[in-house]
Amino acid sequence: LERQLQYPFGESLPATGTTLEIVPGVRWLRMGLPFALDHINLWLLRDRDAAGREGWAIVDCGIANDATRAAWEQVFANGLDGLPVLRVIVTHMHPDHIGNAHWLTERFGVRLWISATDWNAARIASSATTGFGGASAAAFMASHGLTDPAAIEKIKARSNYYASMVPQVPAQFRRLMGGDVLPIGAQSWSCLAGYGHAPEHISLHCAELGVLISGDMLLPRISTNVSVIDIEPEANPLPLYLASLERLRALPAETLVLPSHGRPFRRLHKRVDQLVAHHDERFAELLAACETAPQTAASLLPVLFKRALDLHQTTFAMGESIAHLHALVSQGRLRAEPLVDGIQRFRTVVA
């Protein structure tokens, strides 16, 4: 599938602490992550403020750790052409995107720009575990069939997981909404709201440059994680995500997509087609598995994921499994069985 996309920069990647120019006024940075998904792409946009002062807008921040901040220090020294940072834009509230937002906004005395929904979600998550670990998350996953005692204990112990990567969120912000048009430097960037992956994810599209900063809504090699978590246990996010994908078809097919993970690519419509087909295949596999006997989200992990999963991956995989099951229930293709021993199982509805 990757060969069906076009990668205009080939295998080129910016080294940590350096930048690579995408188009005039748009620079690509790459920061490390301590997960299997080992990097995040960040972006610099040439900007000017209301007084006409030249500088840069940062789009996404990396997690708050010493290695990422050291990489930022190299960028400040060598990658900004001696110009200041004028604002920090965050696509959504996940730690690899907002982790350093407080540090950056305090350092440069600038405002954070983000959707109100994701700002609020980040503020809550940085002060109280939500969706990533702790007793509530462990109980939720146990109710969906994750019964391995060691895994459950490890999830319980991750009570400060989000806060360890996002220790603080700026107390003030500038609200972004779908449909907003931001003047950034000499260009106009349209805000595209997406749902399912995060509460109110904002991608940025510049028609003049033919560029989409897609955040996590459109990735070239992997499918975006769409999860149900313990604080909204009956959520149905996958249809929201798929509808958000469909809205991206309104953009030109040869738009240069700047994703948060993987390499910049073209053939946006082809990638949307691939992702829709991917989820249709997963739906079919789940329906087949649930036809022979009722299944839990945990028992279906080998159906959805063919590789071995570590604990970090398992928590996300459980959320995705539940999201697929809830989508099929909402379509009337699965039914949730009565609880047995406090565990939720699902069976295919046979016409």
N, C-alpha and C positions, 0 to 999 in steps of 0.2 A: 504493500500500500504506500509505503514511503516513496517508492520510485515514481508513483503517479503524481507526486508534488514536485515543485521546482524550487531549488535552493540557490538563490542568486549569489550567495557568498561561499558556496561550496562547503568545505570543511573548516573554513576560517572561524576562529573563536577569539574574542578578546581575552588576553591573559588577565588574571586577577590583578586589580588595581589599575588597569589600563582601559582605554575606550577604543571603539572601532566605529567610524562614521558610517551610518546607514545611507542617509541622504543629507544634503547640507542642513545643518541645524539639528540633526537627530543622531545621538551617539548611543552605542550599545555597551553596557557593562555586564559582567558575569561574576556573581558571588557564589561561594561554596555553601552547601547545606550538609548537615551531619546525618543524612538519611540515604536510603537507596537512590532516591531522586536527589542527586548530589549537587544541584546548582539551581540558581534562579537568575533570569535575565532582568536587568534593570535598565532604565533609559534616562538620558539627559536630553531635554528639549531647549533650544536657544529661546530665551524669553526676554521680555522687558517689562518693567513695572509701570504704574500710572504716571510716574514722574519722568519716564523715558530712560531710566537706568537699565543698562544691558546686563544680562546675567543668564541663569539657567533655572529651569524647572526640573526637579527630580521626579521620576515616576517609579514608585515602589522602592523599598528600603532595605530588604534583607533582614535576617533575624538579628536580635541584639546579642551579639557575642563579640569577644575580643578580635577574632579573626576577621569578621565582617567589618568592624569599625577600623581595623588597621588597613583593610583594602580601600575603604572610603578615604582614609587619610592620604593614600597614594593618589587617588583620583583628585582630591582637593589640591594636591601639590602639583599635579602634572596634567590633569585632564579637563580643566575648566578655563584654560586660556587666561588665567588671572582674574576671572569674573566671579561675582558672588552667586550663591544660590538665592533665588527670589521666592520660591514656593516649593512645597513638597506635596505631590499628588499620589494618592494611594488607591489602587483599583479595588481592593477589598480587605477584609479584616484578618485574613489568615496570617500566621506569624511571619512567614518569609516575605510578606508584602509590607506589613505595618510595623515589624519588630523595632526598627530604628527610627521610627517617625518622631518620637519624642526627642531623642538625642539630636536628630537633624534639625528639627524646628527650633529647639533651644539654642543650638550652636549658631544658627544663622539668624535667629530672631524673626522667623517667617511663619506663615500659617500653613496648617495641614488642610488639604482639600480632599474630601471623601464623601461618600453618601452618608446621610444621617443614620440610616439603618445599620450600616457597618461600623460607623463610629461608636454607636451605642453598644453594639454586640462586642466590639473590642474592649470597650471600657468594662463591661460586665465580665468578660472572659479573663481579663488581666487581673481581676481582683477575686474571682471565684471560679473554680474549675467548671468548664462547660464543654461537654461533648468529647473531650480528649482523655479524660481519666477521672479517678476518684470513685467513691462508692456508688454514686448514682449511675455513672457510665458502666461500671462493672455489673450492677444489678440489671441494667437495661440489656446488656449483651448476654448475660446469663438467661434472661427471659426469652431470648431468641436463639438459645441452644448452645451458646459458648460455655461449656461446662468444665473445661480443663481447670482444675484448681490453681495450678501455677500461673496460668494466663490471667485468671480472674484476680489473683492477689497482686500481680504486677500492674494490672489496670487500676486497681484500687490505690496502689502506691503512687500513681502518677497524678497526684492531686494538685501539683503546681506546674503541670506540663506547659500550658499556654503561657503562664506568667514567667516561666523560665526563659522564654524567647521574646516575650512582650512584657517587660517589667513595668512599663508605664505608657499610657496613651495621652497625647496632648489634651489638655483640659478645654481647649477651644478649637474650632474647626470652621471651615468654609464648606457649605453644603453643595454636593454635586447631585444632579438628577438627570435621568434620561431625557434627552431633548435639549439640554443645555448646550450652548456653543461657547467655547472658551477661546478668547484671543490669547494665543501663546506665541510671543515673538511676532513674526510677520505672518503667521498662519492662523487659521481658525480650526479648532478641534471640536468635533461633535461628541457629546457623551451618549453612549449606548448602554442602557441598563440591561443587565442579564441576571437571571434568577436560577436557583437550583444548586449551584456550587457554593455560593455565599448569599447572605440575605439580599444584598442589592449591589451587585458587582458593576463597576463602571469601566467599560472599554472606551478608548479614544480613537476617533477616526478623523483623519485629515484628508479631505477630498483633493485639495491642491497638491499634496505630496503623494497621494495614492497609497497612504500608509494607515494600517490599523494596529494600534497597541491593544492586543486582544486580552492581555492578562491571562487568566486561566480558563477563559471561556472557549478558546479554540487553540488546541495544542497539536503539533504535527505528528508526534510519534506515539503518544499515549492518549487515552481517553480521560477527560476531566473527571475528577472524583466528585460524585454526587451522592451524598450520604444523609441518612436519617440518624439523628443523635438523641441523647436521652432527654434534653430539655424540650423537645418537640416530638414525642414518640410516635404520634400518628401522622407525621408529615408525609407529603407526597411530592418530593422535589423534582423527580425525574421528568415528568411532563413539563414542568416549568423550564427546566434546562433545555429540553428538546425544542420547545417553542421559541426559546431565546436563540438557539442555533438557527432555526428557520428564518428568523428576522435578519440574520446576517446575510442571507441571500440577496437582500436589497443592495448590498455593496457590489462594486464591480468585481468580476471574477478574478481579475489579475491584480487585485489589491495586494500590496506587500504586507504580509501579516507578521507582526513582531510579538511572538508568544512569550510567556513567562518561563517556559521550559522548552528546550529544544532550539533548533535554528530557525531564523527568519525564512519564510517560505511564501510562494505564490500558489495560485489555484485554490482559492478560498472555497469556492462552490464544491469542488471535488472533495475537499476535506470535510465539509458539512455532509456530503453524501456518504462518505466513509463512516463517519461517526453515527449517523442515523442507522446505517446498515449494521454497524457493530451492535448497537443496542437492540435492534430487531432480532439479531442472532442470539443475543443473550436471553431475550424474552422467550424465544422458541426453545432454547435449551432448558430453561427453568420450567416451562410448561410440561415438557417431556419428562423431566425428573420428578415433578410433583404429581404426575398422572398415575404412577405405579404405587406410590405411598405418600402420605403427608410428610413434608420436609420442613426443617427449620432453616433460618438464614445461615446458621453455622454449618449445617450438613450440606448446604449448597455451595459453600466456598470452593470446593474442588471443581464444581461445574463452571463457575465464573472465572476462576483463577487457576491456571494450569501449573503455576510455579509454586515453590515453597515460599511461605510468608513468614517474616519475622513479626514480633509483637506490634511494632509501629504499623507495618503493612496490614496486619490482621484487624486492627481497630478500624482502619479506613475501609478494608474489604467488608467487614461486617456492616458498616453503614451503607455501603453500596449495595450489598445483597438485600438488605431490608428495603432500600429505595426501589430496587427492581420489583420486589414482591409487592410493595404497596401500589406501585404503578399498575401491575397486573390485576390486583384486587379492584382498583378504581375502574378498570376497563371491564370488569365482570368476568375475567378469564381465570382468576384464582379466587378461592374463598379462604378466609381465615378460620381455622378449625377451633372449636372450644378448647380452652387451655387444659393441658394435662400436666400436673406437677409444676404449674406456673410457667410452662414453656409454650410459646406460640408456634403453631405449625400451619402449613398452607397446603391446600390440595387443588389440583386443576379442576375447573368446572367443565364437565363433559356435556356437550350439547345433546 
